[in-house]
Structures are given as structure tokens and as C-alpha cells.
Amino acid sequence: MADYFDDARLDDPDILAAADAVVAPLVERHVADAARDVLRAENAAGESALGNLIADAQRAAMGTDFAFMNPGGIREDLRAGPVTWGELFAIQPFGNDLVAMQLTGDQVRRLLEQQWQGQPFPRILKTSGLEYTWDGARPAGSRVVEIRRGGVPIDPAATYSVTVNSFLRFGGDNFTVLTEGAGAVVGPVDLDALVAWVAGLPQPFDP
């Protein structure tokens, strides 16, 4: 068995071609059609169309109030036209599980403050299910001005259901508030949630 994994064998063009042929039906499977480019690029507030699309997919998959997606987990843009499974895999290649949990409104606020606290640069989470305003002129730790759900400010003492990926769940990218989440439930792989979401949108989809 040892020589089967020899580096020279893995570089063999015949082996690589055979492997490509095996995975091609999955990689090239048509999933949906995008009406326009959906990009990772962030606006001045830190939002991105692709990040919001992914967060929407994750919230829908787990049926929670909110979802948060880390920007570093979005690796490619989604281009207009036919969308294949392989393209979606390139966007989310890490195979993280989705995790639903319970957070208080105050924990949600603290989570959003961690976008600037203990970070080498601002890491603005991509969100679904809420809106919030922040003020970059305020000191780190007090930049979030207001958080709203359906136009109504959230209650710091109330409990909300939240979806994140397993990387974030365990405090990835210094979002340590998420390690405090109660009642964690593991769901599907993040890529599977994205595939199902875009396939279920009216086509061609335009988020």
C-alpha cells in the first residue's frame, strides 16, 4: 500500500486524469443559474452580497433567528450564468458543519463587538435575520449602536437562536462569545446548505 501513495504516482498524469473523470459528474453538476455576479467584495459597512447569500442559506438550513458567516471562509466569487457544484465548493471548500445554538441578545451584541476586538484587522461577519448599525469612531468594545430584528431592537435579556459554522462555534477568528452558546445542535455541512438554498431560489436567482 505504501507505494500507492508515493508522490511520483500521485503526479502521474494518467492517475490524475482518471481521478478527474471520477469526480467530474459531481463537480460539473448544474445546481442553479445566477442572474448576475454575486461577489465577496464588501461595501463601506462590511456587507457583501455573497456573504449575505451564504448566511441566508445557513439560517434557512437550521431554521434559526440569525446566522453569522466569517468572511475568511468565503474563498471565491460567484459568477453570473450556470452555477455548478464545483463552483460552490470553491466558494466554501472547508466542509464545516453548521451549528445552531442559543444566545442572549447581550451575547449577540458582544459577538458583533468582537469584529474589532482582538483582531489583526476588522473581521465583519456576514449576517442573516438582523440589521445593526455601528460607528467606527467609537472605541472598540462599544461600536455597535443598535441591533434590530424585523425593525425592532433586540432584547438584551431575550434568547435567540443562532447558526454559525463549526469553525466559528469553537471560537475561530477570535469570536469567543460563540463558545458560550447553549443547546448546540449540529446540522448539515455548510456547502450542502448553500447548494440546497441556491437550487431552491426562483431561477435565475438574484440575491
mmCIF file of the C-alpha atoms, coordinates in Angstrom:
data_MODEL
# 
_entry.id   MODEL 
# 
loop_
_atom_site.group_PDB 
_atom_site.id 
_atom_site.type_symbol 
_atom_site.label_atom_id 
_atom_site.label_alt_id 
_atom_site.label_comp_id 
_atom_site.label_asym_id 
_atom_site.label_entity_id 
_atom_site.label_seq_id 
_atom_site.pdbx_PDB_ins_code 
_atom_site.Cartn_x 
_atom_site.Cartn_y 
_atom_site.Cartn_z 
_atom_site.occupancy 
_atom_site.B_iso_or_equiv 
_atom_site.pdbx_formal_charge 
_atom_site.auth_seq_id 
_atom_site.auth_comp_id 
_atom_site.auth_asym_id 
_atom_site.auth_atom_id 
_atom_site.pdbx_PDB_model_num 
ATOM 1   C CA . MET A 1 1   ? 0.000   0.000  0.000   1.00 0.00 ? 1   MET A CA 1 
ATOM 2   C CA . ALA A 1 2   ? 2.865   2.394  0.731   1.00 0.00 ? 2   ALA A CA 1 
ATOM 3   C CA . ASP A 1 3   ? 3.931   2.797  -2.885  1.00 0.00 ? 3   ASP A CA 1 
ATOM 4   C CA . TYR A 1 4   ? 0.317   3.563  -3.893  1.00 0.00 ? 4   TYR A CA 1 
ATOM 5   C CA . PHE A 1 5   ? 0.663   6.924  -2.153  1.00 0.00 ? 5   PHE A CA 1 
ATOM 6   C CA . ASP A 1 6   ? 4.138   7.622  -3.471  1.00 0.00 ? 6   ASP A CA 1 
ATOM 7   C CA . ASP A 1 7   ? 4.452   11.249 -4.603  1.00 0.00 ? 7   ASP A CA 1 
ATOM 8   C CA . ALA A 1 8   ? 5.586   10.194 -8.063  1.00 0.00 ? 8   ALA A CA 1 
ATOM 9   C CA . ARG A 1 9   ? 2.453   8.094  -8.523  1.00 0.00 ? 9   ARG A CA 1 
ATOM 10  C CA . LEU A 1 10  ? 0.237   10.977 -7.424  1.00 0.00 ? 10  LEU A CA 1 
ATOM 11  C CA . ASP A 1 11  ? 1.873   13.180 -10.063 1.00 0.00 ? 11  ASP A CA 1 
ATOM 12  C CA . ASP A 1 12  ? 1.204   10.607 -12.776 1.00 0.00 ? 12  ASP A CA 1 
ATOM 13  C CA . PRO A 1 13  ? -0.970  12.327 -15.425 1.00 0.00 ? 13  PRO A CA 1 
ATOM 14  C CA . ASP A 1 14  ? -2.882  9.114  -16.083 1.00 0.00 ? 14  ASP A CA 1 
ATOM 15  C CA . ILE A 1 15  ? -3.826  8.802  -12.390 1.00 0.00 ? 15  ILE A CA 1 
ATOM 16  C CA . LEU A 1 16  ? -4.843  12.469 -12.258 1.00 0.00 ? 16  LEU A CA 1 
ATOM 17  C CA . ALA A 1 17  ? -6.927  12.116 -15.418 1.00 0.00 ? 17  ALA A CA 1 
ATOM 18  C CA . ALA A 1 18  ? -8.665  9.040  -14.003 1.00 0.00 ? 18  ALA A CA 1 
ATOM 19  C CA . ALA A 1 19  ? -9.427  10.887 -10.772 1.00 0.00 ? 19  ALA A CA 1 
ATOM 20  C CA . ASP A 1 20  ? -10.810 13.854 -12.706 1.00 0.00 ? 20  ASP A CA 1 
ATOM 21  C CA . ALA A 1 21  ? -13.077 11.542 -14.658 1.00 0.00 ? 21  ALA A CA 1 
ATOM 22  C CA . VAL A 1 22  ? -14.448 10.004 -11.462 1.00 0.00 ? 22  VAL A CA 1 
ATOM 23  C CA . VAL A 1 23  ? -15.327 13.336 -9.816  1.00 0.00 ? 23  VAL A CA 1 
ATOM 24  C CA . ALA A 1 24  ? -16.405 15.181 -12.978 1.00 0.00 ? 24  ALA A CA 1 
ATOM 25  C CA . PRO A 1 25  ? -20.125 14.276 -12.718 1.00 0.00 ? 25  PRO A CA 1 
ATOM 26  C CA . LEU A 1 26  ? -20.269 15.831 -9.236  1.00 0.00 ? 26  LEU A CA 1 
ATOM 27  C CA . VAL A 1 27  ? -18.057 18.841 -9.925  1.00 0.00 ? 27  VAL A CA 1 
ATOM 28  C CA . GLU A 1 28  ? -19.856 19.706 -13.163 1.00 0.00 ? 28  GLU A CA 1 
ATOM 29  C CA . ARG A 1 29  ? -23.387 19.096 -11.843 1.00 0.00 ? 29  ARG A CA 1 
ATOM 30  C CA . HIS A 1 30  ? -25.628 22.036 -12.674 1.00 0.00 ? 30  HIS A CA 1 
ATOM 31  C CA . VAL A 1 31  ? -27.203 23.437 -9.500  1.00 0.00 ? 31  VAL A CA 1 
ATOM 32  C CA . ALA A 1 32  ? -28.715 26.809 -10.398 1.00 0.00 ? 32  ALA A CA 1 
ATOM 33  C CA . ASP A 1 33  ? -28.370 29.899 -12.581 1.00 0.00 ? 33  ASP A CA 1 
ATOM 34  C CA . ALA A 1 34  ? -27.142 33.258 -11.291 1.00 0.00 ? 34  ALA A CA 1 
ATOM 35  C CA . ALA A 1 35  ? -28.676 36.359 -12.860 1.00 0.00 ? 35  ALA A CA 1 
ATOM 36  C CA . ARG A 1 36  ? -25.562 38.400 -12.095 1.00 0.00 ? 36  ARG A CA 1 
ATOM 37  C CA . ASP A 1 37  ? -22.205 38.186 -10.368 1.00 0.00 ? 37  ASP A CA 1 
ATOM 38  C CA . VAL A 1 38  ? -22.501 37.688 -6.603  1.00 0.00 ? 38  VAL A CA 1 
ATOM 39  C CA . LEU A 1 39  ? -19.280 38.956 -5.063  1.00 0.00 ? 39  LEU A CA 1 
ATOM 40  C CA . ARG A 1 40  ? -17.302 38.781 -1.839  1.00 0.00 ? 40  ARG A CA 1 
ATOM 41  C CA . ALA A 1 41  ? -16.431 42.475 -2.145  1.00 0.00 ? 41  ALA A CA 1 
ATOM 42  C CA . GLU A 1 42  ? -17.525 44.440 0.916   1.00 0.00 ? 42  GLU A CA 1 
ATOM 43  C CA . ASN A 1 43  ? -19.249 47.808 0.995   1.00 0.00 ? 43  ASN A CA 1 
ATOM 44  C CA . ALA A 1 44  ? -18.263 50.524 3.467   1.00 0.00 ? 44  ALA A CA 1 
ATOM 45  C CA . ALA A 1 45  ? -20.286 48.858 6.223   1.00 0.00 ? 45  ALA A CA 1 
ATOM 46  C CA . GLY A 1 46  ? -18.619 45.475 5.674   1.00 0.00 ? 46  GLY A CA 1 
ATOM 47  C CA . GLU A 1 47  ? -21.519 43.743 3.920   1.00 0.00 ? 47  GLU A CA 1 
ATOM 48  C CA . SER A 1 48  ? -21.111 41.571 0.842   1.00 0.00 ? 48  SER A CA 1 
ATOM 49  C CA . ALA A 1 49  ? -23.774 40.131 -1.430  1.00 0.00 ? 49  ALA A CA 1 
ATOM 50  C CA . LEU A 1 50  ? -22.177 36.690 -1.418  1.00 0.00 ? 50  LEU A CA 1 
ATOM 51  C CA . GLY A 1 51  ? -21.704 36.717 2.341   1.00 0.00 ? 51  GLY A CA 1 
ATOM 52  C CA . ASN A 1 52  ? -25.351 37.580 2.864   1.00 0.00 ? 52  ASN A CA 1 
ATOM 53  C CA . LEU A 1 53  ? -26.401 34.806 0.464   1.00 0.00 ? 53  LEU A CA 1 
ATOM 54  C CA . ILE A 1 54  ? -24.363 32.252 2.417   1.00 0.00 ? 54  ILE A CA 1 
ATOM 55  C CA . ALA A 1 55  ? -25.717 33.473 5.752   1.00 0.00 ? 55  ALA A CA 1 
ATOM 56  C CA . ASP A 1 56  ? -29.278 33.242 4.401   1.00 0.00 ? 56  ASP A CA 1 
ATOM 57  C CA . ALA A 1 57  ? -28.609 29.660 3.304   1.00 0.00 ? 57  ALA A CA 1 
ATOM 58  C CA . GLN A 1 58  ? -27.290 28.710 6.722   1.00 0.00 ? 58  GLN A CA 1 
ATOM 59  C CA . ARG A 1 59  ? -30.166 30.308 8.620   1.00 0.00 ? 59  ARG A CA 1 
ATOM 60  C CA . ALA A 1 60  ? -32.692 28.556 6.379   1.00 0.00 ? 60  ALA A CA 1 
ATOM 61  C CA . ALA A 1 61  ? -30.965 25.193 6.783   1.00 0.00 ? 61  ALA A CA 1 
ATOM 62  C CA . MET A 1 62  ? -31.143 25.371 10.588  1.00 0.00 ? 62  MET A CA 1 
ATOM 63  C CA . GLY A 1 63  ? -34.365 27.390 10.987  1.00 0.00 ? 63  GLY A CA 1 
ATOM 64  C CA . THR A 1 64  ? -32.849 29.929 13.384  1.00 0.00 ? 64  THR A CA 1 
ATOM 65  C CA . ASP A 1 65  ? -33.457 33.591 14.093  1.00 0.00 ? 65  ASP A CA 1 
ATOM 66  C CA . PHE A 1 66  ? -29.995 34.702 12.988  1.00 0.00 ? 66  PHE A CA 1 
ATOM 67  C CA . ALA A 1 67  ? -26.939 33.399 11.148  1.00 0.00 ? 67  ALA A CA 1 
ATOM 68  C CA . PHE A 1 68  ? -23.358 34.660 11.070  1.00 0.00 ? 68  PHE A CA 1 
ATOM 69  C CA . MET A 1 69  ? -20.701 33.795 8.481   1.00 0.00 ? 69  MET A CA 1 
ATOM 70  C CA . ASN A 1 70  ? -16.991 34.590 8.769   1.00 0.00 ? 70  ASN A CA 1 
ATOM 71  C CA . PRO A 1 71  ? -15.583 36.447 5.740   1.00 0.00 ? 71  PRO A CA 1 
ATOM 72  C CA . GLY A 1 72  ? -12.402 34.361 5.671   1.00 0.00 ? 72  GLY A CA 1 
ATOM 73  C CA . GLY A 1 73  ? -14.460 31.268 4.892   1.00 0.00 ? 73  GLY A CA 1 
ATOM 74  C CA . ILE A 1 74  ? -15.626 32.698 1.548   1.00 0.00 ? 74  ILE A CA 1 
ATOM 75  C CA . ARG A 1 75  ? -12.886 31.809 -0.909  1.00 0.00 ? 75  ARG A CA 1 
ATOM 76  C CA . GLU A 1 76  ? -14.199 32.710 -4.382  1.00 0.00 ? 76  GLU A CA 1 
ATOM 77  C CA . ASP A 1 77  ? -16.807 34.890 -6.078  1.00 0.00 ? 77  ASP A CA 1 
ATOM 78  C CA . LEU A 1 78  ? -19.929 33.506 -7.725  1.00 0.00 ? 78  LEU A CA 1 
ATOM 79  C CA . ARG A 1 79  ? -20.165 34.488 -11.373 1.00 0.00 ? 79  ARG A CA 1 
ATOM 80  C CA . ALA A 1 80  ? -23.261 35.084 -13.469 1.00 0.00 ? 80  ALA A CA 1 
ATOM 81  C CA . GLY A 1 81  ? -24.600 32.194 -15.509 1.00 0.00 ? 81  GLY A CA 1 
ATOM 82  C CA . PRO A 1 82  ? -24.863 28.464 -14.843 1.00 0.00 ? 82  PRO A CA 1 
ATOM 83  C CA . VAL A 1 83  ? -23.726 27.544 -11.347 1.00 0.00 ? 83  VAL A CA 1 
ATOM 84  C CA . THR A 1 84  ? -22.111 24.155 -10.804 1.00 0.00 ? 84  THR A CA 1 
ATOM 85  C CA . TRP A 1 85  ? -21.493 22.186 -7.622  1.00 0.00 ? 85  TRP A CA 1 
ATOM 86  C CA . GLY A 1 86  ? -17.775 22.672 -8.235  1.00 0.00 ? 86  GLY A CA 1 
ATOM 87  C CA . GLU A 1 87  ? -18.127 26.451 -8.240  1.00 0.00 ? 87  GLU A CA 1 
ATOM 88  C CA . LEU A 1 88  ? -19.984 26.380 -4.936  1.00 0.00 ? 88  LEU A CA 1 
ATOM 89  C CA . PHE A 1 89  ? -17.343 24.041 -3.494  1.00 0.00 ? 89  PHE A CA 1 
ATOM 90  C CA . ALA A 1 90  ? -14.653 26.541 -4.498  1.00 0.00 ? 90  ALA A CA 1 
ATOM 91  C CA . ILE A 1 91  ? -16.543 29.215 -2.544  1.00 0.00 ? 91  ILE A CA 1 
ATOM 92  C CA . GLN A 1 92  ? -16.899 27.058 0.605   1.00 0.00 ? 92  GLN A CA 1 
ATOM 93  C CA . PRO A 1 93  ? -14.243 24.310 0.445   1.00 0.00 ? 93  PRO A CA 1 
ATOM 94  C CA . PHE A 1 94  ? -13.691 23.600 4.148   1.00 0.00 ? 94  PHE A CA 1 
ATOM 95  C CA . GLY A 1 95  ? -16.521 21.179 4.896   1.00 0.00 ? 95  GLY A CA 1 
ATOM 96  C CA . ASN A 1 96  ? -17.594 22.838 8.142   1.00 0.00 ? 96  ASN A CA 1 
ATOM 97  C CA . ASP A 1 97  ? -20.744 21.597 9.842   1.00 0.00 ? 97  ASP A CA 1 
ATOM 98  C CA . LEU A 1 98  ? -23.471 24.088 10.675  1.00 0.00 ? 98  LEU A CA 1 
ATOM 99  C CA . VAL A 1 99  ? -24.236 24.504 14.361  1.00 0.00 ? 99  VAL A CA 1 
ATOM 100 C CA . ALA A 1 100 ? -27.375 26.033 15.877  1.00 0.00 ? 100 ALA A CA 1 
ATOM 101 C CA . MET A 1 101 ? -27.251 27.411 19.411  1.00 0.00 ? 101 MET A CA 1 
ATOM 102 C CA . GLN A 1 102 ? -28.966 29.803 21.766  1.00 0.00 ? 102 GLN A CA 1 
ATOM 103 C CA . LEU A 1 103 ? -27.526 33.240 22.558  1.00 0.00 ? 103 LEU A CA 1 
ATOM 104 C CA . THR A 1 104 ? -28.964 36.106 24.536  1.00 0.00 ? 104 THR A CA 1 
ATOM 105 C CA . GLY A 1 105 ? -29.366 39.491 22.925  1.00 0.00 ? 105 GLY A CA 1 
ATOM 106 C CA . ASP A 1 106 ? -26.446 40.720 25.004  1.00 0.00 ? 106 ASP A CA 1 
ATOM 107 C CA . GLN A 1 107 ? -24.262 37.852 23.740  1.00 0.00 ? 107 GLN A CA 1 
ATOM 108 C CA . VAL A 1 108 ? -25.218 38.768 20.166  1.00 0.00 ? 108 VAL A CA 1 
ATOM 109 C CA . ARG A 1 109 ? -24.102 42.338 20.864  1.00 0.00 ? 109 ARG A CA 1 
ATOM 110 C CA . ARG A 1 110 ? -20.812 41.101 22.363  1.00 0.00 ? 110 ARG A CA 1 
ATOM 111 C CA . LEU A 1 111 ? -20.293 38.854 19.340  1.00 0.00 ? 111 LEU A CA 1 
ATOM 112 C CA . LEU A 1 112 ? -20.659 41.798 16.987  1.00 0.00 ? 112 LEU A CA 1 
ATOM 113 C CA . GLU A 1 113 ? -18.238 43.850 19.092  1.00 0.00 ? 113 GLU A CA 1 
ATOM 114 C CA . GLN A 1 114 ? -15.646 41.088 18.608  1.00 0.00 ? 114 GLN A CA 1 
ATOM 115 C CA . GLN A 1 115 ? -15.457 42.044 14.937  1.00 0.00 ? 115 GLN A CA 1 
ATOM 116 C CA . TRP A 1 116 ? -12.962 44.707 16.101  1.00 0.00 ? 116 TRP A CA 1 
ATOM 117 C CA . GLN A 1 117 ? -11.743 43.341 19.439  1.00 0.00 ? 117 GLN A CA 1 
ATOM 118 C CA . GLY A 1 118 ? -8.651  41.138 19.461  1.00 0.00 ? 118 GLY A CA 1 
ATOM 119 C CA . GLN A 1 119 ? -8.476  41.166 15.669  1.00 0.00 ? 119 GLN A CA 1 
ATOM 120 C CA . PRO A 1 120 ? -5.477  41.920 13.437  1.00 0.00 ? 120 PRO A CA 1 
ATOM 121 C CA . PHE A 1 121 ? -7.948  43.786 11.200  1.00 0.00 ? 121 PHE A CA 1 
ATOM 122 C CA . PRO A 1 122 ? -11.743 44.218 11.303  1.00 0.00 ? 122 PRO A CA 1 
ATOM 123 C CA . ARG A 1 123 ? -13.499 40.924 10.570  1.00 0.00 ? 123 ARG A CA 1 
ATOM 124 C CA . ILE A 1 124 ? -17.049 41.931 9.671   1.00 0.00 ? 124 ILE A CA 1 
ATOM 125 C CA . LEU A 1 125 ? -19.384 38.965 9.940   1.00 0.00 ? 125 LEU A CA 1 
ATOM 126 C CA . LYS A 1 126 ? -21.936 38.358 7.196   1.00 0.00 ? 126 LYS A CA 1 
ATOM 127 C CA . THR A 1 127 ? -25.386 38.201 8.728   1.00 0.00 ? 127 THR A CA 1 
ATOM 128 C CA . SER A 1 128 ? -28.923 36.981 8.130   1.00 0.00 ? 128 SER A CA 1 
ATOM 129 C CA . GLY A 1 129 ? -32.040 37.768 10.129  1.00 0.00 ? 129 GLY A CA 1 
ATOM 130 C CA . LEU A 1 130 ? -30.891 41.003 11.725  1.00 0.00 ? 130 LEU A CA 1 
ATOM 131 C CA . GLU A 1 131 ? -29.757 44.518 10.962  1.00 0.00 ? 131 GLU A CA 1 
ATOM 132 C CA . TYR A 1 132 ? -27.402 46.601 13.033  1.00 0.00 ? 132 TYR A CA 1 
ATOM 133 C CA . THR A 1 133 ? -25.660 49.949 12.954  1.00 0.00 ? 133 THR A CA 1 
ATOM 134 C CA . TRP A 1 134 ? -22.106 50.561 14.076  1.00 0.00 ? 134 TRP A CA 1 
ATOM 135 C CA . ASP A 1 135 ? -19.918 53.610 14.494  1.00 0.00 ? 135 ASP A CA 1 
ATOM 136 C CA . GLY A 1 136 ? -16.228 53.268 13.688  1.00 0.00 ? 136 GLY A CA 1 
ATOM 137 C CA . ALA A 1 137 ? -15.455 56.455 15.588  1.00 0.00 ? 137 ALA A CA 1 
ATOM 138 C CA . ARG A 1 138 ? -16.348 54.802 18.876  1.00 0.00 ? 138 ARG A CA 1 
ATOM 139 C CA . PRO A 1 139 ? -13.723 52.803 20.804  1.00 0.00 ? 139 PRO A CA 1 
ATOM 140 C CA . ALA A 1 140 ? -13.556 49.046 20.262  1.00 0.00 ? 140 ALA A CA 1 
ATOM 141 C CA . GLY A 1 141 ? -15.997 47.347 22.588  1.00 0.00 ? 141 GLY A CA 1 
ATOM 142 C CA . SER A 1 142 ? -18.728 49.955 22.133  1.00 0.00 ? 142 SER A CA 1 
ATOM 143 C CA . ARG A 1 143 ? -19.088 50.378 18.377  1.00 0.00 ? 143 ARG A CA 1 
ATOM 144 C CA . VAL A 1 144 ? -22.437 48.629 17.954  1.00 0.00 ? 144 VAL A CA 1 
ATOM 145 C CA . VAL A 1 145 ? -25.139 51.296 18.208  1.00 0.00 ? 145 VAL A CA 1 
ATOM 146 C CA . GLU A 1 146 ? -28.296 49.247 17.714  1.00 0.00 ? 146 GLU A CA 1 
ATOM 147 C CA . ILE A 1 147 ? -29.302 45.703 16.679  1.00 0.00 ? 147 ILE A CA 1 
ATOM 148 C CA . ARG A 1 148 ? -32.728 45.123 15.152  1.00 0.00 ? 148 ARG A CA 1 
ATOM 149 C CA . ARG A 1 149 ? -34.800 42.117 14.170  1.00 0.00 ? 149 ARG A CA 1 
ATOM 150 C CA . GLY A 1 150 ? -37.638 42.949 11.801  1.00 0.00 ? 150 GLY A CA 1 
ATOM 151 C CA . GLY A 1 151 ? -37.072 46.623 12.521  1.00 0.00 ? 151 GLY A CA 1 
ATOM 152 C CA . VAL A 1 152 ? -37.447 46.148 16.292  1.00 0.00 ? 152 VAL A CA 1 
ATOM 153 C CA . PRO A 1 153 ? -34.427 46.422 18.642  1.00 0.00 ? 153 PRO A CA 1 
ATOM 154 C CA . ILE A 1 154 ? -33.489 43.052 20.113  1.00 0.00 ? 154 ILE A CA 1 
ATOM 155 C CA . ASP A 1 155 ? -33.865 42.485 23.852  1.00 0.00 ? 155 ASP A CA 1 
ATOM 156 C CA . PRO A 1 156 ? -30.518 42.032 25.653  1.00 0.00 ? 156 PRO A CA 1 
ATOM 157 C CA . ALA A 1 157 ? -32.163 39.594 28.081  1.00 0.00 ? 157 ALA A CA 1 
ATOM 158 C CA . ALA A 1 158 ? -34.097 37.579 25.485  1.00 0.00 ? 158 ALA A CA 1 
ATOM 159 C CA . THR A 1 159 ? -32.821 34.340 23.948  1.00 0.00 ? 159 THR A CA 1 
ATOM 160 C CA . TYR A 1 160 ? -32.345 33.977 20.192  1.00 0.00 ? 160 TYR A CA 1 
ATOM 161 C CA . SER A 1 161 ? -31.428 31.001 18.032  1.00 0.00 ? 161 SER A CA 1 
ATOM 162 C CA . VAL A 1 162 ? -28.252 31.451 16.024  1.00 0.00 ? 162 VAL A CA 1 
ATOM 163 C CA . THR A 1 163 ? -26.493 29.472 13.282  1.00 0.00 ? 163 THR A CA 1 
ATOM 164 C CA . VAL A 1 164 ? -22.741 29.531 12.666  1.00 0.00 ? 164 VAL A CA 1 
ATOM 165 C CA . ASN A 1 165 ? -20.281 27.084 11.155  1.00 0.00 ? 165 ASN A CA 1 
ATOM 166 C CA . SER A 1 166 ? -18.255 24.738 13.332  1.00 0.00 ? 166 SER A CA 1 
ATOM 167 C CA . PHE A 1 167 ? -15.104 26.836 12.880  1.00 0.00 ? 167 PHE A CA 1 
ATOM 168 C CA . LEU A 1 168 ? -16.823 29.823 14.480  1.00 0.00 ? 168 LEU A CA 1 
ATOM 169 C CA . ARG A 1 169 ? -18.622 27.687 17.048  1.00 0.00 ? 169 ARG A CA 1 
ATOM 170 C CA . PHE A 1 170 ? -15.310 26.874 18.715  1.00 0.00 ? 170 PHE A CA 1 
ATOM 171 C CA . GLY A 1 171 ? -14.088 30.472 18.767  1.00 0.00 ? 171 GLY A CA 1 
ATOM 172 C CA . GLY A 1 172 ? -12.430 30.657 15.353  1.00 0.00 ? 172 GLY A CA 1 
ATOM 173 C CA . ASP A 1 173 ? -11.175 34.100 14.277  1.00 0.00 ? 173 ASP A CA 1 
ATOM 174 C CA . ASN A 1 174 ? -11.360 35.198 17.934  1.00 0.00 ? 174 ASN A CA 1 
ATOM 175 C CA . PHE A 1 175 ? -15.170 35.101 18.092  1.00 0.00 ? 175 PHE A CA 1 
ATOM 176 C CA . THR A 1 176 ? -15.029 33.549 21.530  1.00 0.00 ? 176 THR A CA 1 
ATOM 177 C CA . VAL A 1 177 ? -18.577 34.541 22.529  1.00 0.00 ? 177 VAL A CA 1 
ATOM 178 C CA . LEU A 1 178 ? -19.793 31.659 20.380  1.00 0.00 ? 178 LEU A CA 1 
ATOM 179 C CA . THR A 1 179 ? -18.182 29.145 22.729  1.00 0.00 ? 179 THR A CA 1 
ATOM 180 C CA . GLU A 1 180 ? -20.774 30.286 25.304  1.00 0.00 ? 180 GLU A CA 1 
ATOM 181 C CA . GLY A 1 181 ? -23.754 29.261 23.130  1.00 0.00 ? 181 GLY A CA 1 
ATOM 182 C CA . ALA A 1 182 ? -26.240 26.923 24.821  1.00 0.00 ? 182 ALA A CA 1 
ATOM 183 C CA . GLY A 1 183 ? -28.033 23.874 23.425  1.00 0.00 ? 183 GLY A CA 1 
ATOM 184 C CA . ALA A 1 184 ? -25.774 23.361 20.408  1.00 0.00 ? 184 ALA A CA 1 
ATOM 185 C CA . VAL A 1 185 ? -27.235 21.213 17.601  1.00 0.00 ? 185 VAL A CA 1 
ATOM 186 C CA . VAL A 1 186 ? -25.116 20.073 14.648  1.00 0.00 ? 186 VAL A CA 1 
ATOM 187 C CA . GLY A 1 187 ? -26.677 20.281 11.192  1.00 0.00 ? 187 GLY A CA 1 
ATOM 188 C CA . PRO A 1 188 ? -25.589 19.742 7.591   1.00 0.00 ? 188 PRO A CA 1 
ATOM 189 C CA . VAL A 1 189 ? -22.281 20.679 6.028   1.00 0.00 ? 189 VAL A CA 1 
ATOM 190 C CA . ASP A 1 190 ? -22.186 24.359 5.059   1.00 0.00 ? 190 ASP A CA 1 
ATOM 191 C CA . LEU A 1 191 ? -21.664 23.556 1.371   1.00 0.00 ? 191 LEU A CA 1 
ATOM 192 C CA . ASP A 1 192 ? -24.742 21.318 1.288   1.00 0.00 ? 192 ASP A CA 1 
ATOM 193 C CA . ALA A 1 193 ? -26.814 24.134 2.784   1.00 0.00 ? 193 ALA A CA 1 
ATOM 194 C CA . LEU A 1 194 ? -25.603 26.573 0.132   1.00 0.00 ? 194 LEU A CA 1 
ATOM 195 C CA . VAL A 1 195 ? -26.287 24.101 -2.704  1.00 0.00 ? 195 VAL A CA 1 
ATOM 196 C CA . ALA A 1 196 ? -29.827 23.464 -1.460  1.00 0.00 ? 196 ALA A CA 1 
ATOM 197 C CA . TRP A 1 197 ? -30.534 27.168 -0.947  1.00 0.00 ? 197 TRP A CA 1 
ATOM 198 C CA . VAL A 1 198 ? -29.483 28.429 -4.380  1.00 0.00 ? 198 VAL A CA 1 
ATOM 199 C CA . ALA A 1 199 ? -31.156 25.462 -6.084  1.00 0.00 ? 199 ALA A CA 1 
ATOM 200 C CA . GLY A 1 200 ? -34.431 26.327 -4.346  1.00 0.00 ? 200 GLY A CA 1 
ATOM 201 C CA . LEU A 1 201 ? -34.472 30.017 -5.311  1.00 0.00 ? 201 LEU A CA 1 
ATOM 202 C CA . PRO A 1 202 ? -36.503 31.251 -8.292  1.00 0.00 ? 202 PRO A CA 1 
ATOM 203 C CA . GLN A 1 203 ? -34.230 30.900 -11.303 1.00 0.00 ? 203 GLN A CA 1 
ATOM 204 C CA . PRO A 1 204 ? -32.193 32.661 -12.436 1.00 0.00 ? 204 PRO A CA 1 
ATOM 205 C CA . PHE A 1 205 ? -31.642 33.801 -8.863  1.00 0.00 ? 205 PHE A CA 1 
ATOM 206 C CA . ASP A 1 206 ? -30.659 37.354 -7.947  1.00 0.00 ? 206 ASP A CA 1 
ATOM 207 C CA . PRO A 1 207 ? -29.894 37.905 -4.267  1.00 0.00 ? 207 PRO A CA 1 
# 
